[in-house]
Amino acid sequence: MIGAAHDDAVDPAYHPEPRVRTFTGPAGREIHAHVYPPHHPDCAAPAGELPPYVVWAHGGPTSRAPLVLDLAIAYFTSRGIGVAEVNYGGSTGYGREYRNRLRAQWGVVDVEDCAAVALALAEEGTADRGRLAIRGGSAGGWTAAASLATTDVYACGTIIYPILDLAGWNENGTHDFESRYLESLVGPYTEVPDRYRERSPTEHADRVTTPFLLLQGLDDVICPPAQCERFLARMAGRGVPHAYVTFEGEGHGFRRAETMIRVLESELSLYAQTFGIRPPGVPLLELAK
C-alpha cells in the first residue's frame, strides 16, 4: 500500500456514524439506506426532542450512494440534522431484480422509496415527522422535486442542478451520451409521450406548497438552467417561499470551494428557517414568495 502522510481537516470526533438499514416499502419491497443520526461530541438535543432528518436521493439514477465518509453529511449531522441516504429501487449493488425496479418507473419507485424511508424513521421515533426534508442533485434533484410535487411527506427540499422537464431533456436538453437514457427509465418517447409530461415536476409546479431551494450552475449543459427557469415561471405568484441561487462558471457538479461553501450554508439556512433551529454563523438565505 502506498500513501502519503496527512492531517485530517476535520477532527474524527465529528464524523457521522452510519447505520446500514433495510426498510420495507410499498408491496413489501426492501429499500436499502444509510442512516446518519445527528452527532456532535460536545452537544446533545434537549430531552424528548426528536431531530429533523434530510433524505438524500443520489444521482444516476441507476447509481448508488456509497458507504464512505462524506464531510457534507458531517456538516449537517454535527449541527443536529440527521441524514438518510436512500439507495432506492434501481440502485446498483443489490442484484438485477433490485436494479430493474426502476425500468419505466423513474419518478415513481424512487419517490415512493424515499418517502417510505422518511416515514419509517418518523414512525419508529428516530426522526421528527414534522421536520423531514429531501435533497438531491441531477437525477436526485428530479427525485427531490418530484417528491415535493407529489407527496406531503416533506417540510422543505433542496433541488440541485436537476432534471425537471423530461420531454425537453429528452429532445434537445442534454448531451448525446445520455440522450437515450430515458427509454429504459420512462419508456420510448414516441410510444408514451403523456408519461413524460405526467412525471415531470415542471408540469406539477402548482402542487408544490413547501419551501425549497434551487441551486444551478449557469454553464450546465447536462441539466441546463432553462429547466429551472421554466419551473420557477410556473411557481410565480403562488406565495411559496423559495430561493434560486445560480453560479457563474459552474457546470453539472459544483467544483469551486466558494460555491460548495455557499451551497452548504444556503441549504442549512433553508432547514434552519423551516425546522426552527438556530445554527450560529450561517448567513441568512432570503426566501422569496
N, C-alpha and C positions, 0 to 999 in steps of 0.2 A: 504494500500500500504506500502510495506517495501522497504526501500532503504538506501543507505549509502552516507554520505556527500562526495563530491569530488570536485576537481578543474579541470575545462576544460583545457586540454593541449594546445588547440588552442583557441585563442580569437574568440568568436562567430561572431565578425565583419567580419571575413574572411570566414565564412561558405557560401557555394554556395546557391543560391536561385532558387529552381526548378520551372519550369513551366510545368504543365501537359498538354500534347498536343496530338491531334489526327490528323494524316496526311492521305492523300489519296494516295494509292499505285496503282499498276497495276490492271486493270479491276475494278477500283473504290473501291477497298477494303480498309477498315480502318486499320491504323497502329498506335499503341499506343506508346508513348515515353515520357521520362522526359528530358527536355532541361534545361541545366545549363549554362547560359551565363557567360562569364568572370566576375569576381567580386573581387575587392580589395578596401578596404576602403580609401586608400590614392593615388591610381593610376587610370589613365584613358587612353584609347587609343587615339592616335592623331586624330584630327577631320577628319571625312570622311573615316577612315580606318576600314574595316570590319575585325573581328577577325577570326583566324583559329578555326576549330572545329574538335573534335575527336568523332567518333561514337563508342560507347561501345556495343559490342554484348555479351550478357550474355551467361553463360554456361548452361548446362542442357541436350539438348537444350529446353526441354519442361518445363523449369523452368520459372523464370521471374526476372527482375530487380526490387527489392522492392523500394518503395519511402522512403528511410531512409537516414540519414546523413552518408556520406561516405567521410572520410578525404582524401582518394586517389583522389576523384573528386576535393575536395578543393585544393589539391596540384596543379592541373592544372588550375582550374578557377582563382586561386589567382595569377597565372603567365600569364594571358592573353589568355588562351586557353579554349574555350567553350567545353562542353561535352554534347553529346546526347545519353542517354541510350535508346535503342530501344527494346521494347517488341514485336518483330517480330511475324508474324503468327506462331502459335504453342505454344506460351507462355501461361502459365496457368493464370487464373484470369479474363478472358474475355468471358467465356462461351465455350460450347462444339464446336460450329462451328468454332470459332477462334482457339481453341486448335487443331482441326482436320486439319487445313490448312497445317500442316507440314507432314501429313501422306504421305509417299512415295515422299515427296518434299523437304527433307533436302538437303541443298546445292543449292536450287532454291529459295524458298519463303523467307528464312532468308536473303539470299544475296540480293534479289530484294527489300525487305522491308527496309533493312539498307540503300541501295543506294537511295531509294525513299525519305527517311527522310533527308539524307545528301543533296541531290539535292534541296529538298524543302526549306531547311534552306538557301541555297545559292540563290535560285530564289526569296525568299521573302526579301532578304537583311539582313538576320541575320548573315550569315557566308560568308567567302571569298571562292568563288568557286575554286580558285587555291590552297587553303590551307585546304583541307579536308583530314582526316586520319581515319583509322579504327583500333580498337584493340579488343582483346578478348582472353579469356583463356579456355582451354579444348574444349568443343563444340563451344564456342565463338572464340577460336583460329582457328578452322575449318572454321567458317564463315569469319573470317578476311582473312585467307589465300585464300579461295575460291574467296573472293571479289577482292583481288589483282590479281588473275589469270584470272578472267572472266569479270571484268568491268574496265572502265577507269575513275572511279569517284574519286579515292583517290590518293593523292600525296605520301603517305607512309603508313606503317602499323606496328603494334606491335602484334606478334603472341606468345601466352604464353601457354606452355605445351599442344600443340594442337593435334588433330586428323588430320592426313594428308593423310593416306593411308587406305581407307575403307576395301579393301579386306584383307590386313594383320591384321588390327584391328579386323575384324570380325572372322578370322580363329584362330589366336593364339596371338593376341596382347594385350589383356586386361583381366580383371578378370571375373569370372563366372557371377557376378551379372548383368553386362551389356552385356553379350555375345550375347543375342538375341535382344537387343535394336534396332538394325538396321533393323530388319524385318518390323517394323512399320514405321521407319523413311525413309528407302530407298526401301525396298522390300525384299522378300526372296532371299538370295544369289544364291541358286540353280536355280531360275527362271530368275533373272535379273543380271547376273554377269557383263555384259557390263555396266550397270548403275553404279555399284560400281567403276569401273575404270573411267568412264566418269566424275563422280562427284569429284573424289579425286584430291586435289591440287597437290599432287606429280606427277600425270600424266600430269599436265599442268604447271609445273615449268617454262617451256620455254616461257610462256606467261607473267610471272611476270617481269615488267620493272621498277618498282618504288622501292625506298629504303625500307628496312624492318628490323625489329629487331626480333630475335627469342630467346625466353627465355625458358629454360628447366631444370627441376630437374633431376639429374642423377639417382636417386632412384625411379623414377616414374614407377609404374607397371601398371597404367591405360592407360597412353599415353607414351609408352616407348621412350627413346631417339633415338632408331633406326629409328623411323619415320622421325625425324628431319634430321638425317644423310642421309637418302635416298633422302629427298627433297633437301638438300644442294648439294649432289653429282650431281643432275641434274641441279643445278644452276651454277656449276663450270665453270669458263671461260667465263661467259656471261657479265661480267662487270657491274652487278647491285650492287650498294652499299648496304651492309648489315652487320649485326653483329649477331653472335651466342654466347650467354652468357649462360653458364651452372653453376649449383650449386650442389656441392657435398653434400650429406646428405639431399637433399630436394626431396620430392615426388610430388604428384599431389595436388598442393596448397601449396604455399610457407609459411613457418612458422617462420623462424628466422628473427629477426629485421634487421640484417645486409643484409640479402637477399632482404627484402622488400625495404630497402633504395636504394640498388643498382638497383633494378628493376625500381623504380620510376625515379631515376636520369638518368638511361640509356634511358628510354622511353622519358623523357623530352629532353635529348640531341639529340635524333633522330628527334624530332619535331623541335627543335631549328635550327638544321642544314638544315632541309628541308624547314621550313617556313621562315627562315631568321630572327629569333629573337635571343636575347642575354640574357638569364636569368643568373643572377650573381651566382657564387658559385657552378655551376654544372659541374662535371667532364666531359671532352670530351669523347664521345663514338666513338671509332675508327671504321670506316666503311670500310670493305674490299670490293674488287671487283673481 
